[in-house]
Amino acid sequence: MDMVAEVRAFNRFYTEVIGVLQAGLLDTPYSLTEARVLFELGTRDAAEASALRDLLDLDPGYLSRILTRFEADGLIFRERSPEDGRRQVVRLTDAGAQAYGILDDRSAAEVRTMLAALTDEDRRRLVTSMATIRGLLDADDRREPYVIRPPRPGDLGWVVHRHGVVYSQEYGWGTGFEALVARILADYADGHDPRREAGWIAEVDGAPAGCVFCVRKDDETAQLRLLLVEPSARGMGMGRRLVEECLAFARHAGYRRIMLWTRENLTSARRIYQSAGFVLAERHDGEESGEAVVDEIWTRDL
């Protein structure tokens, strides 16, 4: 495969898809570069001209001509920086904000139209692939290598399946544990109050790789349940992030404390809970698949 030719072919294809080569982007009088300048100004109160130049990697003379045109059209006004009189600060006028709003609305509508032609699965594949491209080519892209989202149809079955497989492989727990997970999720699915209970799925490259749930224990106490991170996704900080989501939700839902049940031999999970502020409250002897285990209750105030 000629990789250079493949990349160039993709570039040609995508510029055609988004209409970069049209005289006016999104049926407006603005070129792609002019639209980018408007977008950057529209997403902040003000920007120094030098910052715009560096952000968009523009020739100073070219940017100056764009700003001069915008000023003549009443889209921007320029003033000296109060910190340094040698710098120019650029702001949108009301007309400029209206022009930015038109561009933003049309861009969003165009993307929605493009996505509407795809299935849910293809939309996820597309967005994941775009994130992969950005992550590989942008050294400054610091986004986490996963996304966290609410459960979708089919996810609860995945949670049961992966708990059964992972805990069987790593700890030798049998179908009784898998049945317990299924009962927990059946209770959650049957009638949970979305104001007080929620779940999250962590996704890597479009596929589930982790989960956690926050359920009601009583009016003042939430319970963190079913934290799982796939072995292939460990080391990304996913478990910690899932616990943070659960804690933030529990606070917002009005709980005063949160608790969880775990086992002494689940050392990685226990470290996550401890670093999140949970403290060990109770220990009890238990049994799983014919083997002795130590059950633990951990709690923390919210």
N, C-alpha and C positions, 0 to 999 in steps of 0.2 A: 504494500500500500504506500502511495506517495502521500506522506502526512502533510507536507506543505500544501499540496494541491487540495487535500481534503479540508484543511482549515480555511484556505482561500475560498473554496466553493461554499462552505458554510457561511462565511462572511458575506459573500454576494447574495446568498439566499436570504439571510436575516435582514440585511439592509433593505432588500425589496419588501420583506414582510412588514417592516415598521415604517416604510416610506421615507427613508433617509435621503434618497436621491431626488425626491420631488422638489420642485422649486419652492413650495411653501409647505412646511410641516403641518400635518393635520388640518389642511385647508385653511391655514392662516398665512399672513404675509411674512412669517419668520422662518429663517433657515434653521437647521438643526442646532448650530452653534448659538444663534440668537435665542432660540427656545431654551437652551441649557442655561444661558445667562439669566433669562427671565425666571426660570425654575429656581435657580439658586437664590435669587433675590426674593422670590415669593415664599420661600421656606424659612426665611429669617427676617428679623426687623430691619437689619441693615448689614452691609458688607463693605469692607475696604476694597478699593479697586485692585490693590496688589494681591489681596487674598483671593479674589475672583480669578485673577490671572494665574496664580499658582494652582488653585483648585482645578481649573479647567484646562491648564497647560496651554494657555493662549499666548500668542505673540502680543507684546504690549501695544504695538501700533494697531493691530487688528481689534483688540478689545476696546481701545480708545475710540475707534471709528464706530463700533457697535454702540457704545455708551453715548457718543455724540448723536447718533441717529435716534436712540431711545429718548434722549433729552429733548431733541427737536420735536419728536412726536408726543411729548408730554407724558411719557411712561415712567421717567425717573427724575429725580433731582439729586444734585451732588453738592456736598458741603465739605469743609475742612474738618478733619478729625480734631476733637477737643484735646486729645492727648498729644498729637503731633500735627502741627499745621502743614507739614509737607505731604501728608496723606489725604487721600480723598475718600469720603464715605458716601456710598450710593444707597439710595432708598427708592422703593416704588412709590409712585403717586397712586391716587385712586384709580386712574385710568390704567396704570401699569398693573395694579392688583387685579383689575378686571381682565386684562389680557392674559395674565398668568392663570386666572381661574378658568378661562376658556380653554387654554392649552391643557391644563390639568384634567378638566372634565372630559375633553375629547380623547386624551390619551387613555384615561381610565375606561371610557366607553369602548375604545378600539380594542383594548386588551380583553375586556369582558366579552366582546363579540368573538374574538379569537378563541377564548377558553370555552365559550358556549358550544362550539363545534366538537369538543372533545368529551370523552367519558370522564367520570370522576377519577378512575385509575390513570387515564392518560394525562389528566391535568396534574395529578400528583407526580407522575414521572417527569413531565415537562418542567415543573417548578424545581424538583430535586436535581434534575440535570443542569438547570441554569445555576443553581446554587453550587454545584460541583465545579462548573466552569469558572465561576467567579472566585471560588475558594482556591482553585489551582493557579489562576492567573493574577490574582490580586494579593500581593504579599501583605497588604494592610488590612485585608478582610479578616477581622477577629471574631466572626460569628462562630458559635459553637457548632461542632460537626453533627449536630442532631437538632430536631425540632421537637417541641413538646406541645401536644394538642389534646383536646377532649376525645374520649372514645367514640368510635364510629361503629356502625353495624358490622359484626364479625370480630371486633376486638375482644369482647368478653370471652369468646371461645378460644381466642389466641392466648389470653391470660391463663385460662385453665390448662390448656395444652402445655404451654411453656413452663408453668409451675410444676406440672406433673413430670415433664421430661428433665428439667434442670435439677430439681431436688432428688429425683431418682438417680441420676447420673452422679451427682456430687455428694449425696448423703445417704443414698440407699432407701429413701422413703418411698412407700408404695402407693397403691391406688386409694388408700384411706385418706392420705393427705390431699391427693387430687380431688377427691370427693368433697373434702372440707372446703377447698377453694371454690369448687362449683357451687356449694351451698351459699357461701358468702356472696358470690356474684349474683346468684339467683335472687337472694334477698335484696341486693342493691338494685337489680334491674326491675324487680316487681313493683316498686313504688317509692323510690327515694325522692326526697325533697331537694330539688336542685339548688335551693337557697342554702341548704345546710349540708349537702353531701355532693361529692364530685369525684371524678377520676381523671387520670392523665395517662396518655400514652407517649412515650419517647420514640421517635422515629429516626432511623438512619438510612439514607439512600432510599427513602420511600417505603421502608419496611419496619414494622414494630420491633423495638429492641429493649423496651423497658416499660414499667408501669408503676403506679401507686394509686391508692384510693383514700379518700377522707370520708368517714361515715360517722353517724351520730351514735354516741354511747349513751348519753343522757342530755338533758337540756343545757348543761354547762360544760360537758366533756365531749370532745371529738376523739375519734380513734383512727390512727393511721394504719392502713392495711395493705397487704399484698405488694410490698415493694419488691420489685424484681428488675435486675439488669442482666441482659444476655451476656454470657461469657465473652463473646466477640466484641462487645461494646464497653467492657470494663476499662477503667483508666481514663475515661473521658470526663469524669465529674458528673455523670448522668444521675447516679444515685443521689448525690447531694442536691442536685437541682430539683429532682422530683420531690424530695423531702421539703425543700424550700417552698415549692408550689403548694404542697399540702398545708404547711404551716401558715402561709399567707392567706389561703382560703379559709382556714379555720378561724383566724383572727377576724377576717372580714365578715364571717358568718355569725360572729358574736359569741363563740365559745370562750370560756375562761381558761381552759386547760386542754391538753391533748395527751393521749396515752397510746401505747402500742404493745403488742405481744410479739416476742421473738424467742429465740432459743440460744443457749450459751455457746453452741458450736458455730453459730452464724457470725463469725468474727468480723467480716467485712461490713455487714449491715450494722453491727453493734458500734463499730467505729464511726460510721456515718451518723447514727443516732446520737452518740456522745458528742460529736463535734457540732451537732445542731442544737445542743443544750438539753437533751433528754438525760435524766438520771435514773439509775436502777432503783425501783421501788419494791419489787417482790421477786422471790425465786421459789419455784416449786419443782419437785420431782415429777416427771411425766414419762410418757411412753409413745413411741412412734414406730410403727411397722415391727413391733416385737422387741425394739431396742429401747434402753433407758435414755431419756433426755432430760435436760434441765430447762424448764419453761421460765421465762422472765417477763416481767411487766416493767416498762420504762415510761416515765411521765415527764412533763414540763408544763409550766405556766405559760400563758400566751399574753 
